Amino acid sequence: MSLPLSGLRVIELGQLIAGPFASKILAEFGADVIKVEPPKTGDPLRTWRLLHEGTSVWWAAHARNKRSITLDLRQPEGQEIIRRLAEDADILIENFRPGAMEKWGLGFEALHAINPKLIMLRVSGYGQSGPYRDRPGFGVIGEAMGGLRYLSGEPGRPPVRVGVSIGDTLSGLHGVIGVMMALRHREQQGGVGQEVDVALYESVFNMMESLLPEYSKFGVVRQPSGASMPGIVPTNAYLCNDGRYALIAGNGDSIYKRLMETIGRADLATDPNLANNIGRAANAELIDAAISSFTQQHTLEFVLDAMNAAGVPAGKSYDAADIAHDPHYQARDMILDATLPDGSTVQVPGIVPKLSQTPGQVTRPAPALGEHTAEVLGELGISLAQQSDWKARGII
């Protein structure tokens, strides 16, 4: 089956999370992704978190479907190889600090002159312009500047971070959106590529919902609220009698009535002052107390069964073990087995989104460092003798 991005070639110059996450998605849907890594050390993510035989098990998911070549971009020969790769590439992805690519003679203008159809995705902390462009920026800084970190955690306590690099992955997703738009433009406008500028803080800020409009119109600085969602009632985490929490979202008008009837509070279900979200938001403490009174009398399992029977959205906080053993994850192919270099397997996330006619695929495992260097350079017509000389000189 031909995948939707089959025939597209992507050069990935990024490291760690944001840029490589974008290219991972493109590779899952058929793009030929050539990942360029520094000789000897490779992408630092290869050794992040828990390792199996010296390599992160995260790598098995993050780098699948890619081909790895090693190249020292500080060397003139390495820069020339990128130019030759760019001649026939459709997309180039980089997430260096702004100015690094230009210093190497690999900025957008230079590469666009070589290949006018090239689309260049550039992910950075603050974007390619503006007074902060030269500052170093990781995902956590983007989360802070984008407004997310201020809202996280409990009122009156220090902000907490989400337990994953959400700023990076949000930037990767926005990068994919930008690339797909640029591809569409290229199809419709005579084959001309363009630069896609994604900033970490902007990717986070784009998800901040009513934060700015409320400040602009009412001068309200939204504050952290723990497990609740201020102004949207009821939606919260409610303690059950087995010490676990039920997450219940009964904020739709008809859903709210069913929820109140289920917990034995028909009086609150029929109260005209609580018939819509405006009234409920003004009485959040009353409603949360009623729900908590019910959940504290029952186990989490009982509460979730009752909510599901009543058609009220509810669930629990899944940990890794819950995910690994959940039948719904299994039924939707969201847990896949990846083969590691020693032949053992590790479970990794499945592919998102689900396409009915051309679903994404895993066609090759995550590569060893430089596994495809000879193959890719051979496609450029570079002889094995030349490659051997470059290897001896630390260029590849």
Salt bridges, closest charged atoms under 4 A:
GLU12 OE2 - LYS35 NZ 2.27
GLU12 OE1 - LYS66 NZ 2.72
GLU28 OE2 - LYS24 NZ 2.81
GLU28 OE2 - ARG64 NH2 2.69
ASP32 OD2 - ARG9 NH2 3.16
ASP32 OD2 - ARG67 NH2 2.84
GLU37 OE2 - ARG46 NH2 2.76
ASP43 OD2 - LYS35 NZ 2.92
ASP72 OD1 - ARG74 NE 3.07
GLU77 OE2 - ARG393 NH2 2.56
GLU80 OE1 - ARG83 NH1 3.29
ASP90 OD1 - LYS117 NZ 3.75
ASP90 OD1 - ARG186 NH2 2.92
GLU94 OE2 - ARG122 NE 2.63
GLU102 OE2 - ARG122 NH1 2.88
ASP134 OD1 - ARG133 NH1 2.96
GLU143 OE2 - ARG161 NH2 3.93
GLU187 OE1 - ARG184 NH1 3.75
GLU195 OE2 - ARG122 NH1 2.98
ASP242 OD2 - ARG244 NH2 3.27
ASP253 OD1 - ARG280 NH2 2.93
ASP267 OD2 - ARG265 NH2 2.96
ASP322 OD1 - LYS316 NZ 3.54
ASP342 OD2 - HIS52 NE2 2.72
GLU371 OE2 - HIS372 NE2 3.72
GLU375 OE2 - ARG67 NH1 2.55
GLU379 OE1 - ARG9 NH2 3.24
GLU379 OE2 - ARG67 NH1 2.93
ASP389 OD2 - ARG393 NH1 3.06
